[in-house]
Amino acid sequence: MPVKLDDIFVVEEAPAIPGPDGTMDGGGVSLSLNLDNPKLANLLRQGLVANPNLVSDFAAADERARKYVVEHLGPEAVRGPQGQEKEHLDKVRGLVATNLEQTEDDESDSPMTINTSMKIQPLPSTTISSKRAGAAVTDSSRLDTSLDAMNNTGRYSMIVALSQWQINNTLETIYNMFPDRQNIKFNEPLTQSNFDCYMLPPKIAIDVAAETSLNRGRGIYFMRFGPGSMTLQYPPLGIPSKTFSTEGWVLAFDLNLELIRVEKGSDEYEEQVEKFGKPGDYRVSRLVANLATANVFQPNWDVSKLGDSLDELQGQYNLPFSIVIANWREYAKNNDEGVLGYCLTVDDIPASVATFPPTSELLQAYAYLKPNQTFPITDVGEAGENNSIVFLNMVQDLPFPVHIIQDSNGEDKEVLSKLPHTGNWCTPIDRSTVAIGSQLFFEQLVLPQLSNFNKMSFKEPYQPEIDYSGLTWHLKWIRGRGTHNDSYWNSTWNKSKHVIASSEANKWTWEKSNYKKKSRQVDGLGRYTLEHEIKVSNTVYHIPGTNSFKVFHDYVDTRKNKRRFIGTQTGSCVVRRYVTYQIHLTSILEGKLAFQGPDPAEVKTSVQRESSFFYSDSIMEGVANEIRGEMQNDPALPQAVTWLSDKLKTQVSFVMPGGSHFFMHDPQFNRDGDLLARLEANGL
C-alpha cells in the first residue's frame, strides 16, 4: 500500500498571498513530522528493508526524532542494525521488491515529464456559418485563390482585381456624366470627310487569351456607334464622296491596358491625392485603355461589326475612314476617354493614407474559368465579363517575383512572374476584389497588436521554495509574469497548417514554455523536490469562407513533487485554462472594413490532481479560480481590436474618374488566409 501523506506528517496549508508581482497562487504547505502517530514508527521499521540506516539517520537528525525512535522502536534502533541483523536485512533487501524501494534517481534540471490522463483539446472545430457562406458555395474556387507567383518565385503582397464588367460599367457611367462624349461632330480637313455621330458608351474586352509573361495587359477597345452618319471622300486620290449610316456599327481596336504615371504637382495629381484622403508623398498612376497604342489603320476586323459597309470600308474607303477614326482617337485621348481609374503607390510610407501602402504595382490580365473550363475566353459579352485586370502590388519596397524564360533566340531572360490561375478572383457575385495577403493582414497588422494580449495571458514559474526548520518542511510553488522586454511578447509566431471546416488553413502560434526545479536534502529526513512548468500558447487562425478569425488561448500549469523519505513517492497536478475568442471583419457605412469583437467567451479551467500531490484539492481549485479570473474581463484583446479597426479604416488605394472610389463589402478569408473583400463603386 502506498504511504499516505498524513501517515507521516501533519499537513498545514498557508493562506494565499500576492506573489512578487501581485500574482495570487496557493499559499504553500507545511509538512511537520507527526511524532504523535505510531504509524510513523511502523513505516520506519518497514523502511529498513530498503535502507538499513534509515532509523539511525532519522534519530540523528533531531533530538525529538531520537526520542521518538527510543520510545517506539527501542534504544538499540538508534544505533542501526548490527551483526546478524544487518546481514539478514541485506539479504532481504536484495530479494524483496517493495514499494518503499529508494533509488538514486536523476536530479538534473531537465524539464519534467508527467504522465497524466489530461487530453489537450485541438483547436475548436468550426463550420462555415456566415452570410459569406452562400457566395462561397456559388463559386468555391474563390477560396482556392492564392497570391503565390508562378513557379514558386515568391508572393505578391496584395492585389486589386477589376472585372471586365466593372470596367465597362464604369465606362458607361462616365459616359453618362459627360454629354460632350456622346454627340461628336467634326470635319476632317485632309480628306474633306465628315463625322456626325451619336456615340454609345465604349466597351473593353480584356484579352486574357493573349496574356503571356512578355505580353501583359492587352485589351480590345470597342468603339460603338449610334444614329448618325459618316461622309467619306478623298478627292485628290479620286475617292468619291459617300455617306454611310453608322447606326449599329462596332469598330474594335487592339490596345494596351497600362498604368501611366501622373506628373507630380500637376492639377490632375493634386486632384487625385485629395481624393485619396490626405496629403502625402505619393506616386499616382492612371489606369488607361491606352488609345495611343491602338492601330486605327489596322482595326480588329474579326470582332468589328460594320454591316453591309464592311467591304467598302476595308476597300475603296479604307484610307479616309482610317484618317477620320485617327482624328476621333486624338479627340478621345484629349478628353481622357481611356482613363479607367487612378491608383497610388508611396514614396514616404509614414505619411501614407493606406493601411498597407503599395510601393510598386504591375498589371496583368486574369481569366475567369467556369467549372471544367480549361482555356480562357476573350469576349466583350457575358462570356468575358468576369475576366479581370489585376493590379499586382508589393509593399515595403519588396521586389516583384521573377523567373527565367527563354526568348525567341533561345537565350535566358528574366521576366516578372505572373499570378497563375488558382481560382476566380472575380465572379458573378464578387465583380471586383481586393485581396490583402495573409503575411500583411495577419503577420504585419494583427499579430503585432496581440503582444499585450500575450503579456496579459502569460505567467511563468518562479523558483519553488523549499525551507526546513525543526522537523517541518515548508513547500511552495510560485508563478508570475517575470521580467521581459517588449520583444518577448511579440517574438516569433510559428506558422503552420491545420484542418478546419474541412479545409486546410494557416494558423499562427505564439508559445512559451518555462520550467523551474528546486531540491533540498536534510540528512536523515530525506530529499524533497518541487518542479513547475507552465506552457502558454496563443493561436490565431482564420476560418476559410467566412469573415471571422479566432484567438485560441491555452495555459497549462504542471506541478510535481517528489519525496524521498521512507521510500520514494511522487505526485502531480495539472491546471489548465483555455478559451476561444472570435473576431469578425465587417463592412461599415463609409465603405471600409472594421473589426468587431471579440465575442463573449467562457474561460474554462480543469484540474487533475493526484492524491499524493502536496497541495490539497481545495488549494488547487483556488489556484484554478485565480488563473481563470486573470483572463476574465481582461481588456487587452478588446483594446487590440479597437486599434485594428481604426487602422483598417484607412485602406484606400484606388479611385475612379468623377471622384468616386470603391467600397469594400463582405470580407472573407480564402484558404491561404488572404483577406478578400468585394469592391463596389461608390457614387457611380
Residue, then its C-alpha position, 0 to 999 in steps of 0.5 A: m500500500p502506498v504511504k499516505l501523506d498524513d501517515i507521516f506528517v501533519v499537513e498545514e496549508a498557508p493562506a494565499i498571498p500576492g506573489p512578487d508581482g501581485t500574482m495570487d497562487g496557493g499559499g504553500v504547505s507545511l509538512s511537520l513530522n507527526l511524532d504523535n502517530p505510531k504509524l510513523a514508527n511502523l513505516l520506519r521499521q518497514g523502511l529498513v528493508a530498503n535502507p538499513n540506516l534509515v532509523s539511525d539517520f532519522a534519530a540523528a537528525d533531531e533530538r525529538a526524532r531520537k526520542y521518538v525512535v527510543e520510545h517506539l522502536g527501542p534504544e538499540a534502533v538508534r544505533g542501526p542494525q548490527g551483526q546478524e541483523k544487518e546481514h539478514l536485512d541485506k539479504v532481504r533487501g536484495l530479494v524483496a521488491t517493495n514499494l518503499e524501494q529508494t533509488e538514486d534517481d536523476e536530479s538534473d534540471s531537465p524539464m519534467t515529464i508527467n504522465t497524466s490522463m489530461k487530453i489537450q483539446p485541438l483547436p475548436s472545430t468550426t463550420i462555415s456559418s456566415k452570410r459569406a457562406g452562400a457566395a462561397v458555395t456559388d463559386s468555391s474556387r474563390l477560396d482556392t485563390s492564392l497570391d503565390a507567383m508562378n513557379n514558386t518565385g515568391r508572393y505578391s503582397m496584395i492585389v486589386a482585381l477589376s472585372q471586365w464588367q466593372i470596367n465597362n460599367t464604369l465606362e458607361t457611367i462616365y459616359n453618362m456624366f459627360p454629354d460632350r462624349q456622346n454627340i461628336k461632330f467634326n470635319e476632317p480637313l485632309t480628306q474633306s470627310n465628315f463625322d456626325c455621330y451619336m456615340l454609345p458608351p465604349k466597351i473593353a474586352i480584356d484579352v486574357a487569351a493573349e496574356t503571356s509573361l512578355n505580353r501583359g495587359r492587352g485589351i480590345y477597345f470597342m468603339r460603338f456607334g449610334p444614329g448618325s452618319m459618316t461622309l467619306q471622300y478623298p478627292p485628290l486620290g479620286i475617292p468619291s464622296k459617300t455617306f454611310s449610316t453608322e447606326g449599329w456599327v462596332l469598330a474594335f481596336d487592339l490596345n494596351l491596358e497600362l498604368i501611366r504615371v501622373e506628373k507630380g504637382s500637376d492639377e490632375y495629381e493634386e486632384q487625385v491625392e485629395k481624393f485619396g484622403k490626405p496629403g502625402d508623398y505619393r506616386v499616382s498612376r492612371l489606369v488607361a485603355n491606352l488609345a495611343t497604342a491602338n492601330v486605327f489603320q489596322p482595326n480588329w476586323d474579326v470582332s468589328k461589326l460594320g454591316d453591309s459597309l464592311d467591304e467598302l470600308q476595308g476597300q475603296y474607303n479604307l484610307p479616309f475612314s482610317i484618317v477620320i477614326a485617327n482624328w476621333r482617337e486624338y479627340a478621345k485621348n484629349n478628353d481622357e476617354g481611356v482613363l479607367g481609374y487612378c491608383l497610388t503607390v508611396d514614396d514616404i510610407p509614414a505619411s501614407v493614407a493606406t493601411f498597407p501602402p503599395t510601393s510598386e504595382l504591375l498589371q496583368a490580365y486574369a481569366y475567369l474559368k467556369p467549372n471544367q473550363t480549361f482555356p480562357i475566353t476573350d469576349v466583350g459579352e457575358a462570356g468575358e465579363n468576369n475576366s479581370i485586370v489585376f493590379l499586382n502590388m508589393v509593399q515595403d519596397l519588396p521586389f516583384p517575383v521573377h523567373i527565367i524564360q527563354d526568348s525567341n533566340g533561345e537565350d535566358k531572360e528574366v521576366l516578372s512572374k505572373l499570378p497563375h490561375t488558382g481560382n476566380w478572383c472575380t465572379p458573378i457575385d464578387r465583380s471586383t476584389v481586393a485581396i490583402g495577403s495573409q503575411l500583411f493582414f495577419e503577420q504585419l497588422v494583427l499579430p503585432q497588436l496581440s503582444n499585450f494580449n500575450k503579456m496579459s495571458f502569460k505567467e511563468p514559474y518562479q523558483p519553488e521554495i523549499d525551507y526546513s526548520g525543526l522537523t517541518w518542511h515548508l513547500k511552495w510553488i510560485r508563478g508570475r509574469g517575470t521580467h521581459n522586454d517588449s520583444y518577448w511578447n511579440s517574438t516569433w509566431n510559428k506558422s503552420k497548417h491545420v484542418i478546419a471546416s474541412s479545409e486546410a488553413n494557416k494558423w499562427t502560434w505564439e508559445k512559451s514554455n518555462y520550467k523551474k526545479k528546486s531540491r533540498q536534502v536534510d540528512g536523515l529526513g530525506r530529499y524533497t523536490l518541487e518542479h513547475e512548468i507552465k506552457v502558454s500558447n496563443t493561436v490565431y487562425h482564420i476560418p476559410g469562407t467566412n469573415s471571422f478569425k479566432v484567438f485560441h488561448d491555452y495555459v497549462d500549469t504542471r506541478k510535481n513533487k517528489r519525496r524521498f523519505i521512507g521510500t520514494q513517492t511522487g505526485s502531480c497536478v495539472v491546471r489548465r485554462y483555455v478559451t476561444y475568442q472570435i473576431h469578425l471583419t465587417s463592412i461599415l457605412e463609409g465603405k471600409l472594413a472594421f473589426q468587431g469583437p471579440d465575442p463573449a467567451e467562457v474561460k474554462t479551467s480543469v484540474q487533475r490532481e493526484s492524491s499524493f500531490f502536496y497541495s490539497d484539492s481545495i488549494m488547487e481549485g483556488v489556484a484554478n479560480e485565480i488563473r481563470g479570473e486573470m483572463q476574465n474581463d481582461p481588456a487587452l484583446p478588446q483594446a487590440v481590436t479597437w486599434l485594428s479597426d481604426k487602422l483598417k479604416t484607412q485602406v484606400s488605394f484606388v479611385m475612379p474618374g468623377g471622384s468616386h472610389f470603391f467600397m469594400h463589402d463582405p470580407q472573407f478569408n480564402r484558404d491561404g488566409d488572404l483577406l478578400a473583400r468585394l469592391e463596389a463603386n461608390g457614387l457611380 
